[in-house]
């Protein structure tokens, strides 16, 4: 079960890692077999893919994305919780609203995540 305190702790740590641009801290939240979905993947990687699978592929994608966005910054708006998932609502450096949903495995690592933009 994912309680409110764990969800908020995850949100703070995840957001701080992104705002510090620390790829290792970002990836520390994810399982080795993670699947990440985002419409940005196709644009950044130039391959038309809607998702990446595995921590290595996710590292490659986010490393490239961070190179392209030196001004990256996320501002948290809300943390929504579920039984084994949470959704973060935040505004990014482009002033876009983003909803990112994280599904957790039995070890408390993100096994799947979906980013959606307005």
Backbone as XML, in Angstrom:
<?xml version="1.0"?>
<chain id="A" units="angstrom">
  <residue number="1" name="UNK">
    <atom name="N" x="0.836" y="-1.189" z="0.000"/>
    <atom name="CA" x="0.000" y="0.000" z="0.000"/>
    <atom name="C" x="0.876" y="1.246" z="0.000"/>
  </residue>
  <residue number="2" name="UNK">
    <atom name="N" x="0.470" y="2.217" z="-0.737"/>
    <atom name="CA" x="1.180" y="3.482" z="-0.805"/>
    <atom name="C" x="0.414" y="4.505" z="0.023"/>
  </residue>
  <residue number="3" name="UNK">
    <atom name="N" x="1.001" y="4.909" z="1.149"/>
    <atom name="CA" x="0.306" y="5.891" z="1.972"/>
    <atom name="C" x="0.728" y="7.308" z="1.597"/>
  </residue>
  <residue number="4" name="UNK">
    <atom name="N" x="0.024" y="8.266" z="2.151"/>
    <atom name="CA" x="0.241" y="9.682" z="1.813"/>
    <atom name="C" x="1.665" y="10.130" z="2.125"/>
  </residue>
  <residue number="5" name="UNK">
    <atom name="N" x="2.206" y="9.716" z="3.266"/>
    <atom name="CA" x="3.565" y="10.121" z="3.646"/>
    <atom name="C" x="4.601" y="9.600" z="2.664"/>
  </residue>
  <residue number="6" name="UNK">
    <atom name="N" x="4.474" y="8.333" z="2.259"/>
    <atom name="CA" x="5.406" y="7.760" z="1.277"/>
    <atom name="C" x="5.273" y="8.466" z="-0.067"/>
  </residue>
  <residue number="7" name="UNK">
    <atom name="N" x="4.053" y="8.758" z="-0.463"/>
    <atom name="CA" x="3.823" y="9.439" z="-1.734"/>
    <atom name="C" x="4.462" y="10.820" z="-1.740"/>
  </residue>
  <residue number="8" name="UNK">
    <atom name="N" x="4.283" y="11.561" z="-0.662"/>
    <atom name="CA" x="4.859" y="12.901" z="-0.595"/>
    <atom name="C" x="6.380" y="12.861" z="-0.498"/>
  </residue>
  <residue number="9" name="UNK">
    <atom name="N" x="6.924" y="11.876" z="0.199"/>
    <atom name="CA" x="8.383" y="11.724" z="0.272"/>
    <atom name="C" x="8.950" y="11.403" z="-1.108"/>
  </residue>
  <residue number="10" name="UNK">
    <atom name="N" x="8.274" y="10.501" z="-1.829"/>
    <atom name="CA" x="8.694" y="10.187" z="-3.197"/>
    <atom name="C" x="8.672" y="11.452" z="-4.047"/>
  </residue>
  <residue number="11" name="UNK">
    <atom name="N" x="7.588" y="12.206" z="-3.973"/>
    <atom name="CA" x="7.439" y="13.416" z="-4.792"/>
    <atom name="C" x="8.569" y="14.407" z="-4.511"/>
  </residue>
  <residue number="12" name="UNK">
    <atom name="N" x="8.880" y="14.637" z="-3.251"/>
    <atom name="CA" x="9.947" y="15.580" z="-2.895"/>
    <atom name="C" x="11.298" y="15.110" z="-3.427"/>
  </residue>
  <residue number="13" name="UNK">
    <atom name="N" x="11.607" y="13.834" z="-3.228"/>
    <atom name="CA" x="12.903" y="13.298" z="-3.663"/>
    <atom name="C" x="13.011" y="13.287" z="-5.183"/>
  </residue>
  <residue number="14" name="UNK">
    <atom name="N" x="11.950" y="12.882" z="-5.865"/>
    <atom name="CA" x="11.935" y="12.819" z="-7.329"/>
    <atom name="C" x="12.103" y="14.212" z="-7.918"/>
  </residue>
  <residue number="15" name="UNK">
    <atom name="N" x="11.341" y="15.165" z="-7.407"/>
    <atom name="CA" x="11.398" y="16.537" z="-7.903"/>
    <atom name="C" x="12.782" y="17.149" z="-7.656"/>
  </residue>
  <residue number="16" name="UNK">
    <atom name="N" x="13.342" y="16.950" z="-6.481"/>
    <atom name="CA" x="14.663" y="17.494" z="-6.168"/>
    <atom name="C" x="15.726" y="16.910" z="-7.106"/>
  </residue>
  <residue number="17" name="UNK">
    <atom name="N" x="15.646" y="15.617" z="-7.380"/>
    <atom name="CA" x="16.610" y="14.986" z="-8.294"/>
    <atom name="C" x="16.527" y="15.600" z="-9.681"/>
  </residue>
  <residue number="18" name="UNK">
    <atom name="N" x="15.310" y="15.810" z="-10.174"/>
    <atom name="CA" x="15.143" y="16.444" z="-11.487"/>
    <atom name="C" x="15.653" y="17.876" z="-11.482"/>
  </residue>
  <residue number="19" name="UNK">
    <atom name="N" x="15.274" y="18.637" z="-10.487"/>
    <atom name="CA" x="15.691" y="20.038" z="-10.451"/>
    <atom name="C" x="17.195" y="20.192" z="-10.253"/>
  </residue>
  <residue number="20" name="UNK">
    <atom name="N" x="17.835" y="19.178" z="-9.673"/>
    <atom name="CA" x="19.295" y="19.153" z="-9.550"/>
    <atom name="C" x="19.961" y="18.552" z="-10.785"/>
  </residue>
  <residue number="21" name="UNK">
    <atom name="N" x="19.138" y="18.031" z="-11.708"/>
    <atom name="CA" x="19.638" y="17.419" z="-12.948"/>
    <atom name="C" x="20.577" y="16.236" z="-12.650"/>
  </residue>
  <residue number="22" name="UNK">
    <atom name="N" x="20.231" y="15.448" z="-11.650"/>
    <atom name="CA" x="21.059" y="14.337" z="-11.192"/>
    <atom name="C" x="20.470" y="13.023" z="-11.703"/>
  </residue>
  <residue number="23" name="UNK">
    <atom name="N" x="20.947" y="12.567" z="-12.836"/>
    <atom name="CA" x="20.369" y="11.402" z="-13.507"/>
    <atom name="C" x="20.427" y="10.150" z="-12.637"/>
  </residue>
  <residue number="24" name="UNK">
    <atom name="N" x="21.484" y="9.976" z="-11.852"/>
    <atom name="CA" x="21.567" y="8.789" z="-10.998"/>
    <atom name="C" x="20.509" y="8.820" z="-9.906"/>
  </residue>
  <residue number="25" name="UNK">
    <atom name="N" x="20.286" y="9.974" z="-9.297"/>
    <atom name="CA" x="19.231" y="10.091" z="-8.280"/>
    <atom name="C" x="17.853" y="9.925" z="-8.901"/>
  </residue>
  <residue number="26" name="UNK">
    <atom name="N" x="17.662" y="10.452" z="-10.089"/>
    <atom name="CA" x="16.379" y="10.276" z="-10.769"/>
    <atom name="C" x="16.116" y="8.784" z="-10.972"/>
  </residue>
  <residue number="27" name="UNK">
    <atom name="N" x="17.090" y="8.101" z="-11.559"/>
    <atom name="CA" x="16.924" y="6.681" z="-11.895"/>
    <atom name="C" x="16.851" y="5.772" z="-10.666"/>
  </residue>
  <residue number="28" name="UNK">
    <atom name="N" x="17.298" y="6.251" z="-9.518"/>
    <atom name="CA" x="17.260" y="5.414" z="-8.310"/>
    <atom name="C" x="15.835" y="5.048" z="-7.903"/>
  </residue>
  <residue number="29" name="UNK">
    <atom name="N" x="14.850" y="5.750" z="-8.431"/>
    <atom name="CA" x="13.449" y="5.489" z="-8.108"/>
    <atom name="C" x="12.830" y="4.392" z="-8.975"/>
  </residue>
  <residue number="30" name="UNK">
    <atom name="N" x="13.541" y="3.927" z="-9.990"/>
    <atom name="CA" x="12.965" y="3.046" z="-11.008"/>
    <atom name="C" x="13.563" y="1.644" z="-10.961"/>
  </residue>
  <residue number="31" name="UNK">
    <atom name="N" x="12.727" y="0.650" z="-11.281"/>
    <atom name="CA" x="13.196" y="-0.735" z="-11.367"/>
    <atom name="C" x="14.003" y="-0.918" z="-12.652"/>
  </residue>
  <residue number="32" name="UNK">
    <atom name="N" x="14.787" y="-1.971" z="-12.687"/>
    <atom name="CA" x="15.586" y="-2.245" z="-13.886"/>
    <atom name="C" x="14.716" y="-2.473" z="-15.115"/>
  </residue>
  <residue number="33" name="UNK">
    <atom name="N" x="13.531" y="-3.028" z="-14.921"/>
    <atom name="CA" x="12.650" y="-3.337" z="-16.042"/>
    <atom name="C" x="11.583" y="-2.292" z="-16.300"/>
  </residue>
  <residue number="34" name="UNK">
    <atom name="N" x="11.779" y="-1.090" z="-15.828"/>
    <atom name="CA" x="10.779" y="-0.032" z="-15.963"/>
    <atom name="C" x="10.360" y="0.182" z="-17.420"/>
  </residue>
  <residue number="35" name="UNK">
    <atom name="N" x="9.102" y="0.548" z="-17.573"/>
    <atom name="CA" x="8.575" y="0.980" z="-18.873"/>
    <atom name="C" x="8.070" y="2.406" z="-18.674"/>
  </residue>
  <residue number="36" name="UNK">
    <atom name="N" x="8.553" y="3.308" z="-19.526"/>
    <atom name="CA" x="8.185" y="4.717" z="-19.417"/>
    <atom name="C" x="7.537" y="5.157" z="-20.721"/>
  </residue>
  <residue number="37" name="UNK">
    <atom name="N" x="6.364" y="5.797" z="-20.609"/>
    <atom name="CA" x="5.598" y="6.275" z="-21.757"/>
    <atom name="C" x="5.580" y="7.796" z="-21.755"/>
  </residue>
  <residue number="38" name="UNK">
    <atom name="N" x="5.871" y="8.395" z="-22.896"/>
    <atom name="CA" x="5.808" y="9.846" z="-23.017"/>
    <atom name="C" x="5.801" y="10.223" z="-24.493"/>
  </residue>
  <residue number="39" name="UNK">
    <atom name="N" x="5.013" y="11.234" z="-24.854"/>
    <atom name="CA" x="5.052" y="11.693" z="-26.234"/>
    <atom name="C" x="6.373" y="12.379" z="-26.586"/>
  </residue>
  <residue number="40" name="UNK">
    <atom name="N" x="7.167" y="12.730" z="-25.603"/>
    <atom name="CA" x="8.460" y="13.388" z="-25.844"/>
    <atom name="C" x="9.525" y="12.415" z="-26.349"/>
  </residue>
  <residue number="41" name="UNK">
    <atom name="N" x="9.379" y="11.143" z="-26.084"/>
    <atom name="CA" x="10.402" y="10.162" z="-26.457"/>
    <atom name="C" x="10.648" y="10.179" z="-27.959"/>
  </residue>
  <residue number="42" name="UNK">
    <atom name="N" x="9.595" y="10.137" z="-28.735"/>
    <atom name="CA" x="9.736" y="10.115" z="-30.199"/>
    <atom name="C" x="10.482" y="11.343" z="-30.695"/>
  </residue>
  <residue number="43" name="UNK">
    <atom name="N" x="10.161" y="12.495" z="-30.117"/>
    <atom name="CA" x="10.792" y="13.747" z="-30.549"/>
    <atom name="C" x="12.271" y="13.785" z="-30.171"/>
  </residue>
  <residue number="44" name="UNK">
    <atom name="N" x="12.575" y="13.419" z="-28.947"/>
    <atom name="CA" x="13.950" y="13.506" z="-28.459"/>
    <atom name="C" x="14.837" y="12.439" z="-29.096"/>
  </residue>
  <residue number="45" name="UNK">
    <atom name="N" x="14.328" y="11.229" z="-29.197"/>
    <atom name="CA" x="15.138" y="10.126" z="-29.705"/>
    <atom name="C" x="15.069" y="9.990" z="-31.226"/>
  </residue>
  <residue number="46" name="UNK">
    <atom name="N" x="14.089" y="10.642" z="-31.844"/>
    <atom name="CA" x="13.986" y="10.604" z="-33.298"/>
    <atom name="C" x="13.650" y="9.244" z="-33.870"/>
  </residue>
  <residue number="47" name="UNK">
    <atom name="N" x="12.977" y="8.410" z="-33.079"/>
    <atom name="CA" x="12.706" y="7.045" z="-33.538"/>
    <atom name="C" x="11.213" y="6.700" z="-33.597"/>
  </residue>
  <residue number="48" name="UNK">
    <atom name="N" x="10.359" y="7.640" z="-33.269"/>
    <atom name="CA" x="8.921" y="7.392" z="-33.322"/>
    <atom name="C" x="8.365" y="6.545" z="-32.196"/>
  </residue>
  <residue number="49" name="UNK">
    <atom name="N" x="9.200" y="6.178" z="-31.225"/>
    <atom name="CA" x="8.759" y="5.287" z="-30.144"/>
    <atom name="C" x="7.887" y="6.024" z="-29.125"/>
  </residue>
  <residue number="50" name="UNK">
    <atom name="N" x="6.792" y="5.385" z="-28.685"/>
    <atom name="CA" x="5.946" y="5.987" z="-27.656"/>
    <atom name="C" x="6.428" y="5.689" z="-26.229"/>
  </residue>
  <residue number="51" name="UNK">
    <atom name="N" x="7.386" y="4.758" z="-26.101"/>
    <atom name="CA" x="7.861" y="4.367" z="-24.779"/>
    <atom name="C" x="9.284" y="3.839" z="-24.864"/>
  </residue>
  <residue number="52" name="UNK">
    <atom name="N" x="9.906" y="3.738" z="-23.697"/>
    <atom name="CA" x="11.200" y="3.070" z="-23.572"/>
    <atom name="C" x="11.062" y="2.006" z="-22.491"/>
  </residue>
  <residue number="53" name="UNK">
    <atom name="N" x="11.831" y="0.939" z="-22.631"/>
    <atom name="CA" x="11.793" y="-0.165" z="-21.671"/>
    <atom name="C" x="13.187" y="-0.414" z="-21.124"/>
  </residue>
  <residue number="54" name="UNK">
    <atom name="N" x="13.256" y="-0.512" z="-19.797"/>
    <atom name="CA" x="14.516" y="-0.792" z="-19.126"/>
    <atom name="C" x="15.221" y="0.474" z="-18.683"/>
  </residue>
  <residue number="55" name="UNK">
    <atom name="N" x="15.942" y="0.338" z="-17.591"/>
    <atom name="CA" x="16.616" y="1.496" z="-16.996"/>
    <atom name="C" x="17.704" y="2.063" z="-17.904"/>
  </residue>
  <residue number="56" name="UNK">
    <atom name="N" x="18.392" y="1.211" z="-18.657"/>
    <atom name="CA" x="19.439" y="1.702" z="-19.557"/>
    <atom name="C" x="18.846" y="2.575" z="-20.654"/>
  </residue>
  <residue number="57" name="UNK">
    <atom name="N" x="17.753" y="2.134" z="-21.258"/>
    <atom name="CA" x="17.094" y="2.927" z="-22.303"/>
    <atom name="C" x="16.531" y="4.220" z="-21.724"/>
  </residue>
  <residue number="58" name="UNK">
    <atom name="N" x="16.024" y="4.147" z="-20.500"/>
    <atom name="CA" x="15.497" y="5.342" z="-19.854"/>
    <atom name="C" x="16.622" y="6.331" z="-19.574"/>
  </residue>
  <residue number="59" name="UNK">
    <atom name="N" x="17.769" y="5.843" z="-19.135"/>
    <atom name="CA" x="18.936" y="6.709" z="-18.917"/>
    <atom name="C" x="19.335" y="7.391" z="-20.230"/>
  </residue>
  <residue number="60" name="UNK">
    <atom name="N" x="19.389" y="6.636" z="-21.301"/>
    <atom name="CA" x="19.765" y="7.211" z="-22.603"/>
    <atom name="C" x="18.802" y="8.322" z="-23.004"/>
  </residue>
  <residue number="61" name="UNK">
    <atom name="N" x="17.510" y="8.065" z="-22.859"/>
    <atom name="CA" x="16.505" y="9.056" z="-23.218"/>
    <atom name="C" x="16.636" y="10.308" z="-22.354"/>
  </residue>
  <residue number="62" name="UNK">
    <atom name="N" x="16.666" y="10.138" z="-21.045"/>
    <atom name="CA" x="16.707" y="11.302" z="-20.163"/>
    <atom name="C" x="18.029" y="12.058" z="-20.258"/>
  </residue>
  <residue number="63" name="UNK">
    <atom name="N" x="19.131" y="11.370" z="-20.511"/>
    <atom name="CA" x="20.411" y="12.062" z="-20.700"/>
    <atom name="C" x="20.322" y="12.990" z="-21.904"/>
  </residue>
  <residue number="64" name="UNK">
    <atom name="N" x="19.760" y="12.496" z="-22.989"/>
    <atom name="CA" x="19.582" y="13.323" z="-24.190"/>
    <atom name="C" x="18.590" y="14.461" z="-23.922"/>
  </residue>
  <residue number="65" name="UNK">
    <atom name="N" x="17.498" y="14.171" z="-23.248"/>
    <atom name="CA" x="16.495" y="15.194" z="-22.947"/>
    <atom name="C" x="17.087" y="16.306" z="-22.079"/>
  </residue>
  <residue number="66" name="UNK">
    <atom name="N" x="17.900" y="15.943" z="-21.100"/>
    <atom name="CA" x="18.520" y="16.952" z="-20.248"/>
    <atom name="C" x="19.504" y="17.820" z="-21.021"/>
  </residue>
  <residue number="67" name="UNK">
    <atom name="N" x="20.216" y="17.234" z="-21.976"/>
    <atom name="CA" x="21.122" y="18.026" z="-22.821"/>
    <atom name="C" x="20.353" y="19.090" z="-23.596"/>
  </residue>
  <residue number="68" name="UNK">
    <atom name="N" x="19.147" y="18.750" z="-24.020"/>
    <atom name="CA" x="18.340" y="19.650" z="-24.839"/>
    <atom name="C" x="17.574" y="20.696" z="-24.031"/>
  </residue>
  <residue number="69" name="UNK">
    <atom name="N" x="17.541" y="20.542" z="-22.720"/>
    <atom name="CA" x="16.758" y="21.452" z="-21.873"/>
    <atom name="C" x="17.585" y="21.911" z="-20.670"/>
  </residue>
  <residue number="70" name="UNK">
    <atom name="N" x="18.586" y="22.748" z="-20.900"/>
    <atom name="CA" x="19.426" y="23.179" z="-19.780"/>
    <atom name="C" x="18.675" y="24.002" z="-18.736"/>
  </residue>
  <residue number="71" name="UNK">
    <atom name="N" x="17.521" y="24.533" z="-19.100"/>
    <atom name="CA" x="16.729" y="25.347" z="-18.178"/>
    <atom name="C" x="15.664" y="24.535" z="-17.443"/>
  </residue>
  <residue number="72" name="UNK">
    <atom name="N" x="15.691" y="23.217" z="-17.573"/>
    <atom name="CA" x="14.672" y="22.359" z="-16.992"/>
    <atom name="C" x="14.454" y="22.652" z="-15.518"/>
  </residue>
  <residue number="73" name="UNK">
    <atom name="N" x="13.182" y="22.755" z="-15.157"/>
    <atom name="CA" x="12.782" y="22.951" z="-13.770"/>
    <atom name="C" x="11.337" y="22.514" z="-13.631"/>
  </residue>
  <residue number="74" name="UNK">
    <atom name="N" x="11.023" y="21.778" z="-12.574"/>
    <atom name="CA" x="9.661" y="21.331" z="-12.304"/>
    <atom name="C" x="9.162" y="21.973" z="-11.019"/>
  </residue>
  <residue number="75" name="UNK">
    <atom name="N" x="7.922" y="22.449" z="-11.038"/>
    <atom name="CA" x="7.285" y="22.994" z="-9.851"/>
    <atom name="C" x="6.050" y="22.156" z="-9.526"/>
  </residue>
  <residue number="76" name="UNK">
    <atom name="N" x="6.060" y="21.524" z="-8.375"/>
    <atom name="CA" x="4.994" y="20.618" z="-7.974"/>
    <atom name="C" x="3.704" y="21.366" z="-7.664"/>
  </residue>
  <residue number="77" name="UNK">
    <atom name="N" x="2.597" y="20.847" z="-8.188"/>
    <atom name="CA" x="1.279" y="21.406" z="-7.910"/>
    <atom name="C" x="0.466" y="20.510" z="-6.984"/>
  </residue>
  <residue number="78" name="UNK">
    <atom name="N" x="0.538" y="19.183" z="-7.200"/>
    <atom name="CA" x="-0.265" y="18.268" z="-6.382"/>
    <atom name="C" x="0.294" y="16.859" z="-6.448"/>
  </residue>
  <residue number="79" name="UNK">
    <atom name="N" x="0.010" y="16.100" z="-5.391"/>
    <atom name="CA" x="0.345" y="14.679" z="-5.311"/>
    <atom name="C" x="-0.970" y="13.939" z="-5.106"/>
  </residue>
  <residue number="80" name="UNK">
    <atom name="N" x="-1.300" y="13.063" z="-6.044"/>
    <atom name="CA" x="-2.523" y="12.261" z="-5.968"/>
    <atom name="C" x="-2.117" y="10.816" z="-5.714"/>
  </residue>
  <residue number="81" name="UNK">
    <atom name="N" x="-2.767" y="10.157" z="-4.759"/>
    <atom name="CA" x="-2.356" y="8.806" z="-4.391"/>
    <atom name="C" x="-3.413" y="7.766" z="-4.737"/>
  </residue>
  <residue number="82" name="UNK">
    <atom name="N" x="-2.927" y="6.541" z="-4.885"/>
    <atom name="CA" x="-3.759" y="5.372" z="-5.128"/>
    <atom name="C" x="-3.180" y="4.243" z="-4.278"/>
  </residue>
  <residue number="83" name="UNK">
    <atom name="N" x="-3.619" y="3.010" z="-4.516"/>
    <atom name="CA" x="-3.136" y="1.890" z="-3.714"/>
    <atom name="C" x="-1.673" y="1.558" z="-3.991"/>
  </residue>
  <residue number="84" name="UNK">
    <atom name="N" x="-1.295" y="1.463" z="-5.265"/>
    <atom name="CA" x="0.082" y="1.141" z="-5.633"/>
    <atom name="C" x="0.613" y="2.103" z="-6.687"/>
  </residue>
  <residue number="85" name="UNK">
    <atom name="N" x="0.031" y="3.290" z="-6.754"/>
    <atom name="CA" x="0.432" y="4.282" z="-7.745"/>
    <atom name="C" x="0.245" y="5.682" z="-7.181"/>
  </residue>
  <residue number="86" name="UNK">
    <atom name="N" x="0.900" y="6.627" z="-7.829"/>
    <atom name="CA" x="0.664" y="8.025" z="-7.523"/>
    <atom name="C" x="0.796" y="8.829" z="-8.803"/>
  </residue>
  <residue number="87" name="UNK">
    <atom name="N" x="0.166" y="9.981" z="-8.809"/>
    <atom name="CA" x="0.272" y="10.907" z="-9.924"/>
    <atom name="C" x="0.764" y="12.231" z="-9.389"/>
  </residue>
  <residue number="88" name="UNK">
    <atom name="N" x="1.796" y="12.757" z="-10.034"/>
    <atom name="CA" x="2.288" y="14.087" z="-9.713"/>
    <atom name="C" x="1.785" y="15.052" z="-10.768"/>
  </residue>
  <residue number="89" name="UNK">
    <atom name="N" x="1.215" y="16.141" z="-10.321"/>
    <atom name="CA" x="0.843" y="17.227" z="-11.211"/>
    <atom name="C" x="1.877" y="18.320" z="-11.005"/>
  </residue>
  <residue number="90" name="UNK">
    <atom name="N" x="2.522" y="18.733" z="-12.103"/>
    <atom name="CA" x="3.550" y="19.764" z="-11.974"/>
    <atom name="C" x="3.591" y="20.619" z="-13.230"/>
  </residue>
  <residue number="91" name="UNK">
    <atom name="N" x="4.244" y="21.758" z="-13.093"/>
    <atom name="CA" x="4.475" y="22.653" z="-14.222"/>
    <atom name="C" x="5.956" y="22.572" z="-14.550"/>
  </residue>
  <residue number="92" name="UNK">
    <atom name="N" x="6.260" y="22.479" z="-15.849"/>
    <atom name="CA" x="7.665" y="22.389" z="-16.238"/>
    <atom name="C" x="8.201" y="23.755" z="-16.669"/>
  </residue>
  <residue number="93" name="UNK">
    <atom name="N" x="9.444" y="23.763" z="-17.098"/>
    <atom name="CA" x="10.138" y="24.990" z="-17.504"/>
    <atom name="C" x="9.514" y="25.651" z="-18.738"/>
  </residue>
  <residue number="94" name="UNK">
    <atom name="N" x="8.702" y="24.919" z="-19.470"/>
    <atom name="CA" x="7.995" y="25.474" z="-20.632"/>
    <atom name="C" x="6.611" y="26.015" z="-20.249"/>
  </residue>
  <residue number="95" name="UNK">
    <atom name="N" x="6.337" y="25.989" z="-18.932"/>
    <atom name="CA" x="5.038" y="26.392" z="-18.389"/>
    <atom name="C" x="3.907" y="25.487" z="-18.866"/>
  </residue>
  <residue number="96" name="UNK">
    <atom name="N" x="4.256" y="24.229" z="-19.141"/>
    <atom name="CA" x="3.258" y="23.208" z="-19.478"/>
    <atom name="C" x="2.860" y="22.500" z="-18.193"/>
  </residue>
  <residue number="97" name="UNK">
    <atom name="N" x="1.582" y="22.171" z="-18.091"/>
    <atom name="CA" x="1.126" y="21.331" z="-16.984"/>
    <atom name="C" x="1.351" y="19.887" z="-17.384"/>
  </residue>
  <residue number="98" name="UNK">
    <atom name="N" x="1.875" y="19.123" z="-16.443"/>
    <atom name="CA" x="2.203" y="17.725" z="-16.683"/>
    <atom name="C" x="1.571" y="16.877" z="-15.586"/>
  </residue>
  <residue number="99" name="UNK">
    <atom name="N" x="1.023" y="15.740" z="-15.979"/>
    <atom name="CA" x="0.563" y="14.721" z="-15.040"/>
    <atom name="C" x="1.422" y="13.491" z="-15.293"/>
  </residue>
  <residue number="100" name="UNK">
    <atom name="N" x="2.139" y="13.072" z="-14.284"/>
    <atom name="CA" x="2.984" y="11.888" z="-14.432"/>
    <atom name="C" x="2.545" y="10.858" z="-13.402"/>
  </residue>
  <residue number="101" name="UNK">
    <atom name="N" x="2.164" y="9.694" z="-13.897"/>
    <atom name="CA" x="1.666" y="8.621" z="-13.042"/>
    <atom name="C" x="2.727" y="7.545" z="-12.920"/>
  </residue>
  <residue number="102" name="UNK">
    <atom name="N" x="2.942" y="7.086" z="-11.693"/>
    <atom name="CA" x="3.956" y="6.092" z="-11.365"/>
    <atom name="C" x="3.283" y="4.880" z="-10.742"/>
  </residue>
  <residue number="103" name="UNK">
    <atom name="N" x="3.519" y="3.703" z="-11.302"/>
    <atom name="CA" x="3.046" y="2.448" z="-10.717"/>
    <atom name="C" x="4.241" y="1.757" z="-10.083"/>
  </residue>
  <residue number="104" name="UNK">
    <atom name="N" x="4.073" y="1.316" z="-8.844"/>
    <atom name="CA" x="5.175" y="0.766" z="-8.071"/>
    <atom name="C" x="5.117" y="-0.762" z="-8.006"/>
  </residue>
  <residue number="105" name="UNK">
    <atom name="N" x="6.303" y="-1.371" z="-7.924"/>
    <atom name="CA" x="6.379" y="-2.813" z="-7.747"/>
    <atom name="C" x="6.402" y="-3.141" z="-6.246"/>
  </residue>
  <residue number="106" name="UNK">
    <atom name="N" x="6.548" y="-4.414" z="-5.933"/>
    <atom name="CA" x="6.525" y="-4.860" z="-4.539"/>
    <atom name="C" x="7.706" y="-4.332" z="-3.728"/>
  </residue>
  <residue number="107" name="UNK">
    <atom name="N" x="8.770" y="-3.881" z="-4.409"/>
    <atom name="CA" x="9.956" y="-3.355" z="-3.738"/>
    <atom name="C" x="9.919" y="-1.835" z="-3.578"/>
  </residue>
  <residue number="108" name="UNK">
    <atom name="N" x="8.824" y="-1.217" z="-4.012"/>
    <atom name="CA" x="8.696" y="0.229" z="-3.895"/>
    <atom name="C" x="9.375" y="1.007" z="-4.997"/>
  </residue>
  <residue number="109" name="UNK">
    <atom name="N" x="9.773" y="0.315" z="-6.070"/>
    <atom name="CA" x="10.380" y="0.991" z="-7.219"/>
    <atom name="C" x="9.336" y="1.179" z="-8.308"/>
  </residue>
  <residue number="110" name="UNK">
    <atom name="N" x="9.537" y="2.208" z="-9.117"/>
    <atom name="CA" x="8.618" y="2.466" z="-10.224"/>
    <atom name="C" x="8.823" y="1.399" z="-11.297"/>
  </residue>
  <residue number="111" name="UNK">
    <atom name="N" x="7.737" y="0.681" z="-11.615"/>
    <atom name="CA" x="7.787" y="-0.345" z="-12.658"/>
    <atom name="C" x="7.242" y="0.168" z="-13.981"/>
  </residue>
  <residue number="112" name="UNK">
    <atom name="N" x="6.387" y="1.189" z="-13.895"/>
    <atom name="CA" x="5.830" y="1.790" z="-15.099"/>
    <atom name="C" x="5.444" y="3.230" z="-14.782"/>
  </residue>
  <residue number="113" name="UNK">
    <atom name="N" x="5.668" y="4.101" z="-15.754"/>
    <atom name="CA" x="5.307" y="5.509" z="-15.585"/>
    <atom name="C" x="4.777" y="6.052" z="-16.907"/>
  </residue>
  <residue number="114" name="UNK">
    <atom name="N" x="3.835" y="6.976" z="-16.790"/>
    <atom name="CA" x="3.217" y="7.599" z="-17.963"/>
    <atom name="C" x="3.213" y="9.097" z="-17.736"/>
  </residue>
  <residue number="115" name="UNK">
    <atom name="N" x="3.777" y="9.849" z="-18.681"/>
    <atom name="CA" x="3.754" y="11.306" z="-18.626"/>
    <atom name="C" x="2.767" y="11.821" z="-19.656"/>
  </residue>
  <residue number="116" name="UNK">
    <atom name="N" x="1.897" y="12.746" z="-19.225"/>
    <atom name="CA" x="0.900" y="13.352" z="-20.108"/>
    <atom name="C" x="0.989" y="14.870" z="-19.965"/>
  </residue>
  <residue number="117" name="UNK">
    <atom name="N" x="0.854" y="15.556" z="-21.079"/>
    <atom name="CA" x="1.034" y="17.010" z="-21.129"/>
    <atom name="C" x="-0.246" y="17.682" z="-21.584"/>
  </residue>
  <residue number="118" name="UNK">
    <atom name="N" x="-0.454" y="18.929" z="-21.113"/>
    <atom name="CA" x="-1.620" y="19.665" z="-21.601"/>
    <atom name="C" x="-1.295" y="20.401" z="-22.879"/>
  </residue>
</chain>
